[in-house]
């Protein structure tokens, strides 16, 4: 289903596309330069996740972060579907790590999503 483009969608996607790290709804709201209410931002983020434009990262404290799904022809720049995230305890950023998660399950299980968050000190803070 084709969804119409709105100023709210453009603003949210612009902020996330400009960031190299995943962002929380609060951080996105602070960076948006047009007047959008919190509920609209949540709706846009959820719709983008449903459409595969963004992916949601849930940190161990339950806070949600969002990052743009990288889809390009260059496999060296593509972030795999199932990948780890790293949350820095000092600068409190979350970033996608480009290495795939490898796991095996018993027969009969199908993985639909993976949420792997490693916590520690990032390379910029150490």
C-alpha positions as CSV (number, residue, x, y, z in Angstrom):
1,X,0.0,0.0,0.0
2,X,1.4,3.3,-1.0
3,X,1.5,5.8,1.8
4,X,1.4,9.5,1.2
5,X,4.3,11.7,2.1
6,X,3.8,14.3,4.8
7,X,5.9,17.1,6.3
8,X,6.1,15.0,9.6
9,X,7.4,11.9,7.7
10,X,10.0,14.0,5.8
11,X,11.2,15.7,9.0
12,X,11.5,12.5,11.0
13,X,13.3,10.7,8.2
14,X,15.6,13.6,7.6
15,X,16.7,13.7,11.2
16,X,17.3,10.0,11.3
17,X,19.1,9.9,8.0
18,X,21.5,12.6,9.1
19,X,22.4,10.6,12.2
20,X,25.1,7.9,12.2
21,X,23.6,6.6,15.5
22,X,20.2,5.3,16.5
23,X,18.0,7.9,18.2
24,X,15.3,7.9,20.8
25,X,11.9,9.6,20.2
26,X,12.9,12.4,22.5
27,X,16.2,13.1,20.6
28,X,14.3,13.0,17.3
29,X,11.7,15.5,18.7
30,X,14.5,17.9,19.8
31,X,16.1,17.9,16.4
32,X,13.0,18.4,14.2
33,X,12.6,21.9,13.0
34,X,8.9,21.9,12.4
35,X,6.0,21.8,14.9
36,X,5.0,18.1,15.3
37,X,3.4,16.6,18.4
38,X,4.8,13.6,20.2
39,X,1.9,11.3,19.2
40,X,2.5,12.1,15.5
41,X,6.2,11.3,15.8
42,X,5.4,7.9,17.5
43,X,2.9,7.1,14.7
44,X,5.5,8.0,12.0
45,X,8.2,6.0,13.7
46,X,5.9,2.9,14.1
47,X,4.7,3.2,10.5
48,X,8.3,3.4,9.2
49,X,9.2,0.3,11.2
50,X,6.2,-1.6,9.7
51,X,7.3,-0.5,6.2
52,X,10.9,-1.6,6.8
53,X,12.3,2.0,6.5
54,X,13.5,2.0,10.2
55,X,14.3,-0.6,12.7
56,X,13.6,-0.4,16.4
57,X,16.1,-1.2,19.1
58,X,15.0,-1.8,22.6
59,X,17.7,-1.2,25.2
60,X,17.9,-3.1,28.4
61,X,16.1,-0.3,30.3
62,X,13.2,-0.6,27.9
63,X,13.9,2.7,26.0
64,X,13.3,2.5,22.3
65,X,15.7,3.8,19.7
66,X,15.3,4.0,15.9
67,X,17.8,3.7,13.1
68,X,17.4,3.9,9.3
69,X,17.6,0.5,7.6
70,X,20.5,0.5,5.2
71,X,19.5,-0.9,1.8
72,X,21.9,-0.5,-1.0
73,X,23.5,-2.5,-3.8
74,X,26.9,-2.3,-2.2
75,X,27.0,-5.3,0.3
76,X,30.0,-3.7,2.1
77,X,27.7,-0.8,3.2
78,X,24.6,-2.8,3.9
79,X,23.7,-3.5,7.5
80,X,22.5,-7.1,7.8
81,X,18.9,-7.8,8.9
82,X,20.0,-9.4,12.1
83,X,22.8,-7.5,13.7
84,X,24.1,-6.3,17.1
85,X,23.7,-2.9,18.6
86,X,26.1,-1.2,21.0
87,X,25.0,1.2,23.8
88,X,27.7,3.3,25.4
89,X,27.2,3.9,29.1
90,X,29.2,7.1,29.0
91,X,27.8,9.1,26.0
92,X,24.5,7.1,26.0
93,X,24.4,6.5,22.2
94,X,23.3,3.4,20.5
95,X,24.8,2.4,17.2
96,X,24.3,-0.5,14.8
97,X,27.3,-2.8,14.4
98,X,27.6,-4.0,10.8
99,X,28.4,-7.6,11.6
100,X,25.6,-10.2,11.3
101,X,24.4,-12.2,14.2
102,X,24.9,-16.0,13.7
103,X,22.8,-18.3,15.7
104,X,21.2,-21.7,15.4
105,X,17.9,-23.0,16.8
106,X,16.2,-26.3,17.1
107,X,14.2,-27.5,14.1
108,X,10.7,-25.9,13.9
109,X,11.6,-22.4,15.0
110,X,11.6,-19.4,12.7
111,X,13.3,-16.1,13.7
112,X,11.4,-13.0,12.7
113,X,13.4,-10.4,14.6
114,X,16.5,-10.2,16.8
115,X,17.2,-7.6,19.5
116,X,20.9,-7.8,20.5
117,X,22.3,-4.8,22.6
118,X,25.8,-4.9,23.9
119,X,26.5,-2.4,26.6
120,X,29.8,-0.9,27.5
121,X,32.1,2.0,26.5
122,X,32.3,2.9,22.8
123,X,35.4,3.5,20.8
124,X,35.0,7.3,21.0
125,X,34.7,7.4,24.8
126,X,37.4,4.8,25.6
